[in-house]
């Protein structure tokens, strides 16, 4: 399956160009910023009019990625003080929102002083800290209450962030006390409610059912607690299908049906908001590893390539065999040891049996010096990886992945 895919010409050409510039086997990330820009334009174009789109920077906080997205998104979501500072430093001129559990007091103060669009509050303790800070700083702030609600018979996705006991958000039974406590803090204004119960969602009807549940429960709260105008942050969770890259979450179909659902539930006058990460950037990224060795061990083929899960943790984090394409090298190599029409496991350089990127994959042909190009590497990849493990030639990697990092390099090439 992976070997049947093909690379965009500009990506394969850039890999060959990069390889020619190196005196060591190639290992690099490439981000196709043209493709990213077209993708975000399409996502934005089909959204219902009352729906905003924020980008969750945790998926990929690379500067050129953020700057490519900035003209097309309504804002950016940060999940730590570090991300908040990074987004502020990028001067993206877009609203910022601040979420995540376990926010430290200094991070909450940072968010208030940066005048973020809203803080997503996870608990009564957090609300008390925010209230005290607004009084001490004499500065107002807006909040969303993140809620973890019972979603009945709506089946959870592969990665459940709520709808069952989790560290995230308020239990619905705490809402009454939370709203009463909020009255003690006149500088804290309730902007709306935040939900994020599913990730890796691939089923449109299931996700629509979840949206409908959100609409109905907020309307009930609005009536019960006599709340004024509210926004709903609907979270993200639209899935990337790593096992079948032709079947990602069908965004256009979802948005078309969402518009009808909004009309049916009579929430056309509400401002709704998505905060997506993986679904926006995954497909623009490629992780390239040059093959160093091909060997057989106890009857199985292993392709050992430069790099590994310390650069690209996605396969380990998702417990899957990651899709890839073999790109034949254009350079001469002294040693040749090809395998053809065979099964092989693709591994990196780490001295751990966990350093596996794809197991028992059919390959038509691969040889030493060829490039294993892992697709869908634009989200939760380099930034979640343990790059310093085993101290593999840090300076060399820094030169390729940072100075010649496609996040820098492809800005010039693809924009």
C-alpha positions as CSV (number, residue, x, y, z in Angstrom):
1,X,0.0,0.0,0.0
2,X,2.5,2.7,1.0
3,X,4.7,2.1,-2.1
4,X,1.7,2.7,-4.4
5,X,1.4,6.3,-3.4
6,X,3.2,9.1,-5.2
7,X,4.9,12.3,-4.1
8,X,4.2,15.8,-5.6
9,X,6.9,16.6,-8.1
10,X,8.1,19.6,-6.2
11,X,8.5,17.6,-3.0
12,X,10.6,14.8,-4.7
13,X,12.7,17.4,-6.5
14,X,13.4,19.2,-3.3
15,X,14.4,15.9,-1.6
16,X,17.0,15.3,-4.4
17,X,18.2,18.9,-4.1
18,X,18.6,18.6,-0.3
19,X,20.5,15.3,-0.7
20,X,23.0,16.8,-3.1
21,X,23.7,19.6,-0.6
22,X,24.6,17.2,2.2
23,X,27.8,15.3,2.9
24,X,25.9,13.0,5.3
25,X,22.9,10.7,4.6
26,X,19.8,12.8,4.5
27,X,17.3,13.2,7.3
28,X,14.8,16.1,7.1
29,X,11.3,17.4,7.5
30,X,9.6,19.1,4.5
31,X,6.5,21.2,4.7
32,X,4.7,22.1,1.5
33,X,3.4,25.5,2.3
34,X,1.6,26.0,-1.0
35,X,-0.4,22.8,-0.3
36,X,-1.1,24.0,3.2
37,X,-2.4,27.4,2.0
38,X,-4.7,25.7,-0.6
39,X,-6.0,23.3,2.1
40,X,-6.8,26.0,4.7
41,X,-8.5,28.1,1.9
42,X,-10.8,25.1,1.1
43,X,-11.6,24.4,4.7
44,X,-12.5,28.0,5.3
45,X,-14.5,28.4,2.1
46,X,-17.1,25.8,3.0
47,X,-17.6,26.8,6.7
48,X,-21.1,28.1,7.7
49,X,-21.2,31.8,8.1
50,X,-21.5,31.9,11.8
51,X,-18.6,29.5,12.4
52,X,-15.0,30.6,13.2
53,X,-11.9,28.5,12.7
54,X,-9.0,28.6,15.1
55,X,-5.7,26.7,14.7
56,X,-4.5,24.6,17.6
57,X,-0.8,25.4,17.6
58,X,0.1,22.3,19.6
59,X,-0.2,20.3,16.3
60,X,2.7,22.2,14.7
61,X,3.9,25.5,16.1
62,X,6.6,26.1,13.4
63,X,6.8,29.8,12.5
64,X,6.3,29.5,8.7
65,X,3.3,27.2,9.3
66,X,1.7,29.8,11.6
67,X,2.4,32.6,9.1
68,X,0.9,30.6,6.2
69,X,-2.3,30.0,8.2
70,X,-2.7,33.5,9.7
71,X,-4.5,35.1,6.8
72,X,-7.2,32.4,6.7
73,X,-7.9,31.5,10.4
74,X,-9.8,33.5,13.0
75,X,-7.2,33.0,15.7
76,X,-4.8,30.5,17.4
77,X,-5.1,28.3,20.4
78,X,-2.3,27.9,22.9
79,X,-2.1,25.0,25.5
80,X,0.8,26.3,27.6
81,X,2.5,29.5,28.6
82,X,5.3,28.6,26.3
83,X,2.9,28.3,23.3
84,X,1.2,31.5,24.3
85,X,4.6,33.4,24.3
86,X,5.6,31.8,21.0
87,X,2.3,32.8,19.3
88,X,2.6,36.3,20.7
89,X,6.2,36.6,19.4
90,X,5.2,35.5,15.9
91,X,3.1,38.8,15.6
92,X,0.3,37.0,13.8
93,X,-2.2,39.8,14.5
94,X,-4.9,37.4,15.3
95,X,-6.8,36.6,18.6
96,X,-5.3,34.0,20.9
97,X,-7.1,31.6,23.2
98,X,-5.6,29.7,26.1
99,X,-6.6,26.2,27.1
100,X,-5.3,23.0,28.7
101,X,-5.4,21.5,32.2
102,X,-3.1,22.5,35.1
103,X,-2.5,26.1,34.1
104,X,0.0,27.6,36.5
105,X,-0.7,31.0,38.2
106,X,2.0,32.7,36.2
107,X,0.6,31.4,32.9
108,X,-2.9,32.6,33.8
109,X,-1.4,36.0,34.6
110,X,0.5,35.9,31.3
111,X,-2.8,35.3,29.5
112,X,-4.6,38.1,31.2
113,X,-1.8,40.5,30.5
114,X,-1.7,39.5,26.9
115,X,-5.4,40.2,26.7
116,X,-6.2,36.9,25.1
117,X,-9.6,36.5,23.5
118,X,-10.5,33.9,26.2
119,X,-9.2,31.5,28.7
120,X,-10.7,28.0,28.7
121,X,-11.3,27.3,32.4
122,X,-11.0,23.6,33.5
123,X,-12.0,23.7,37.2
124,X,-13.2,25.7,40.1
125,X,-9.7,26.0,41.4
126,X,-8.6,27.6,38.1
127,X,-11.6,29.9,38.1
128,X,-10.7,31.1,41.7
129,X,-7.1,31.7,40.5
130,X,-8.3,33.7,37.5
131,X,-10.7,35.7,39.6
132,X,-8.0,36.6,42.2
133,X,-5.6,37.6,39.4
134,X,-8.1,39.9,37.8
135,X,-8.7,41.7,41.1
136,X,-5.0,42.0,41.9
137,X,-4.1,43.2,38.4
138,X,-7.3,45.2,38.0
139,X,-7.7,43.8,34.5
140,X,-10.7,42.1,33.0
141,X,-10.7,38.8,31.2
142,X,-13.1,36.6,29.3
143,X,-13.5,32.8,29.8
144,X,-15.1,29.8,28.3
145,X,-16.1,27.0,30.7
146,X,-14.8,23.7,29.4
147,X,-17.5,21.1,30.0
148,X,-17.3,17.3,30.1
149,X,-20.8,16.0,29.5
150,X,-22.6,12.7,29.2
151,X,-23.1,12.1,25.5
152,X,-25.4,9.1,25.8
153,X,-25.2,6.6,23.0
154,X,-23.0,8.7,20.8
155,X,-20.0,6.3,20.3
156,X,-16.6,7.7,21.2
157,X,-13.8,7.9,18.7
158,X,-10.4,6.3,18.9
159,X,-9.2,9.0,21.3
160,X,-11.8,10.2,23.8
161,X,-11.2,13.5,25.5
162,X,-14.5,13.5,27.3
163,X,-17.9,11.8,27.6
164,X,-16.3,9.6,30.2
165,X,-14.1,10.4,33.3
166,X,-11.1,12.4,32.2
167,X,-8.9,15.2,33.6
168,X,-10.5,17.7,31.2
169,X,-13.2,20.2,32.0
170,X,-16.0,20.6,34.5
171,X,-18.4,17.9,35.5
172,X,-21.9,19.1,34.5
173,X,-23.0,18.8,38.1
174,X,-20.5,21.6,39.0
175,X,-22.0,24.1,36.7
176,X,-24.5,25.7,39.1
177,X,-21.8,26.3,41.8
178,X,-19.4,27.5,39.1
179,X,-21.8,30.1,37.8
180,X,-22.5,31.3,41.4
181,X,-18.7,31.6,42.1
182,X,-18.4,33.6,38.9
183,X,-20.6,36.3,40.4
184,X,-17.8,37.0,43.0
185,X,-15.5,38.1,40.2
186,X,-16.9,41.1,38.3
187,X,-13.9,41.4,36.0
188,X,-14.3,37.8,34.7
189,X,-17.0,37.5,32.0
190,X,-18.4,34.3,30.7
191,X,-18.1,34.3,26.9
192,X,-19.4,30.7,26.4
193,X,-18.8,27.0,26.7
194,X,-16.0,24.9,25.4
195,X,-16.3,21.2,24.4
196,X,-13.7,18.8,23.0
197,X,-14.8,15.3,23.6
198,X,-13.4,13.4,20.6
199,X,-10.3,13.2,18.6
200,X,-9.5,11.2,15.4
201,X,-13.1,11.4,14.3
202,X,-13.7,10.0,10.8
203,X,-17.5,9.6,11.0
204,X,-19.6,12.6,9.8
205,X,-22.9,11.5,11.3
206,X,-21.3,10.7,14.7
207,X,-19.7,14.1,14.8
208,X,-22.9,15.9,13.7
209,X,-24.7,14.0,16.5
210,X,-22.1,15.4,18.9
211,X,-22.6,18.9,17.6
212,X,-26.3,18.6,18.1
213,X,-25.8,17.4,21.7
214,X,-23.7,20.5,22.4
215,X,-26.3,22.8,20.9
216,X,-29.1,21.2,22.9
217,X,-27.3,21.1,26.3
218,X,-26.2,24.8,26.0
219,X,-29.7,25.9,25.1
220,X,-30.9,24.0,28.2
221,X,-28.3,25.7,30.4
222,X,-29.1,29.1,28.9
223,X,-32.7,28.7,29.9
224,X,-32.0,27.1,33.3
225,X,-29.5,29.6,34.5
226,X,-30.9,32.6,32.6
227,X,-27.6,33.2,30.7
228,X,-27.3,35.9,28.1
229,X,-25.6,35.6,24.6
230,X,-23.1,32.8,24.4
231,X,-20.6,31.3,22.1
232,X,-19.8,27.6,21.8
233,X,-16.3,26.4,21.1
234,X,-16.9,23.1,19.4
235,X,-13.3,21.9,19.7
236,X,-11.7,20.0,16.9
237,X,-11.1,16.3,16.5
238,X,-11.6,15.9,12.8
239,X,-9.5,12.8,11.9
240,X,-6.6,12.0,9.7
241,X,-6.8,8.4,8.5
242,X,-3.2,7.2,8.6
243,X,-4.1,3.7,7.5
244,X,-6.1,4.8,4.5
245,X,-5.0,8.3,3.4
246,X,-7.8,8.5,0.9
247,X,-10.4,8.5,3.6
248,X,-9.8,11.4,6.0
249,X,-12.7,13.1,7.7
250,X,-15.0,14.4,4.9
251,X,-14.9,18.1,5.8
252,X,-17.0,19.4,2.9
253,X,-19.8,16.9,3.6
254,X,-19.7,17.8,7.3
255,X,-19.9,21.5,6.7
256,X,-22.8,21.1,4.3
257,X,-24.7,19.1,6.9
258,X,-23.7,21.3,9.7
259,X,-25.3,24.2,8.1
260,X,-28.6,22.4,8.0
261,X,-28.2,21.3,11.6
262,X,-27.5,24.9,12.7
263,X,-30.8,25.9,11.0
264,X,-32.7,23.0,12.5
265,X,-31.5,23.8,16.1
266,X,-32.0,27.5,15.5
267,X,-28.5,28.6,16.5
268,X,-27.8,30.7,13.4
269,X,-27.4,33.8,15.6
270,X,-24.8,32.1,17.8
271,X,-21.1,32.4,17.1
272,X,-19.6,28.9,16.9
273,X,-15.9,28.1,16.8
274,X,-13.8,25.2,15.8
275,X,-10.2,24.8,16.9
276,X,-8.5,22.2,14.7
277,X,-4.9,21.2,14.6
278,X,-4.0,17.8,13.0
279,X,-6.6,18.1,10.3
280,X,-5.2,21.4,9.1
281,X,-1.4,20.6,9.0
282,X,-0.9,16.8,8.9
283,X,-1.0,16.5,5.1
284,X,1.5,19.3,4.3
285,X,4.4,17.5,6.1
286,X,6.9,14.9,5.0
287,X,9.6,13.2,7.1
288,X,12.5,11.9,4.9
289,X,15.0,9.2,6.0
290,X,17.8,8.0,3.8
291,X,18.3,4.2,3.9
292,X,21.6,3.2,5.6
293,X,21.3,-0.6,5.7
294,X,19.1,-3.4,4.6
295,X,19.4,-6.7,6.4
296,X,17.6,-10.0,7.1
297,X,17.2,-11.2,10.7
298,X,15.6,-14.6,11.5
299,X,13.8,-14.6,8.2
300,X,12.5,-11.0,8.3
301,X,13.8,-7.9,6.3
302,X,14.7,-4.7,8.1
303,X,15.3,-1.4,6.4
304,X,17.4,0.8,8.7
305,X,17.3,4.5,7.8
306,X,18.8,7.7,9.2
307,X,16.6,9.2,12.0
308,X,13.9,7.4,13.8
309,X,11.1,7.8,16.3
310,X,13.2,10.4,18.2
311,X,12.4,12.7,15.3
312,X,9.1,11.3,14.2
313,X,7.1,9.9,17.2
314,X,3.8,9.9,15.4
315,X,3.8,6.1,14.6
316,X,4.6,5.2,18.2
317,X,2.2,7.8,19.6
318,X,-0.6,6.5,17.4
319,X,0.4,2.8,17.5
320,X,0.2,2.4,13.8
321,X,2.4,1.6,10.7
322,X,2.9,5.0,9.1
323,X,2.3,5.5,5.4
324,X,5.4,6.1,3.3
325,X,6.7,6.3,-0.2
326,X,10.1,5.0,-1.5
327,X,11.9,7.6,-3.5
328,X,14.8,6.2,-5.5
329,X,18.1,8.0,-5.1
330,X,19.7,9.8,-8.0
331,X,23.2,9.6,-6.5
332,X,25.8,6.8,-6.8
333,X,26.3,4.6,-3.8
334,X,29.2,2.3,-3.3
335,X,27.2,-0.5,-1.7
336,X,24.0,-1.9,-3.1
337,X,21.8,-4.4,-1.3
338,X,18.3,-4.1,-2.8
339,X,15.2,-6.1,-1.9
340,X,12.3,-6.4,-4.3
341,X,8.6,-7.4,-4.0
342,X,9.2,-8.3,-0.3
343,X,7.9,-7.5,3.2
344,X,10.1,-5.3,5.3
345,X,10.0,-3.5,8.6
346,X,11.3,0.1,8.6
347,X,13.3,1.2,11.6
348,X,15.5,4.1,12.7
349,X,18.9,4.3,14.4
350,X,17.9,3.9,18.1
351,X,19.1,0.9,20.1
352,X,15.6,0.0,21.2
353,X,13.2,-2.4,19.6
354,X,10.5,0.4,19.9
355,X,12.2,2.4,17.2
356,X,9.8,1.1,14.5
357,X,8.0,3.4,12.0
358,X,6.2,0.7,9.9
359,X,6.1,-3.1,10.3
360,X,5.9,-5.8,7.7
361,X,5.2,-3.5,4.7
362,X,5.2,-4.6,1.1
363,X,7.9,-2.8,-1.0
364,X,8.3,-3.1,-4.7
365,X,12.0,-2.1,-4.5
366,X,14.3,-0.4,-2.0
367,X,18.1,-0.1,-1.9
368,X,20.7,1.5,0.3
369,X,20.7,5.3,-0.4
370,X,17.0,5.5,-1.3
371,X,14.7,7.7,0.6
372,X,11.9,6.6,2.8
373,X,9.4,9.5,2.7
374,X,6.8,9.4,5.5
375,X,3.7,11.3,4.5
376,X,1.1,13.0,6.8
377,X,4.0,14.2,9.0
378,X,2.9,17.8,9.4
379,X,1.2,17.5,12.8
380,X,2.2,16.0,16.2
381,X,5.5,14.9,14.7
382,X,8.8,16.7,15.2
383,X,7.4,18.8,18.1
384,X,6.3,15.8,20.2
385,X,9.5,13.8,19.6
386,X,12.4,13.2,22.0
387,X,15.1,14.6,19.8
388,X,18.0,14.3,22.3
389,X,17.6,10.6,23.0
390,X,21.0,8.9,22.5
391,X,22.6,12.2,21.3
392,X,22.7,11.2,17.7
393,X,24.9,13.9,16.0
394,X,23.0,16.8,17.4
395,X,24.8,19.4,15.4
396,X,24.2,17.6,12.1
397,X,20.5,17.2,12.8
398,X,20.2,20.8,14.0
399,X,21.7,22.0,10.7
400,X,19.4,19.9,8.6
401,X,16.2,20.1,10.7
402,X,16.5,23.7,11.9
403,X,18.6,25.8,9.5
404,X,17.7,23.7,6.6
405,X,14.4,22.6,8.2
406,X,11.7,22.7,5.5
407,X,9.8,24.9,7.9
408,X,12.5,27.4,6.9
409,X,13.6,26.0,3.6
410,X,10.2,25.5,1.9
411,X,9.1,28.9,2.8
412,X,11.4,30.1,0.0
413,X,10.8,27.2,-2.3
414,X,7.1,26.7,-2.1
415,X,5.8,30.2,-1.4
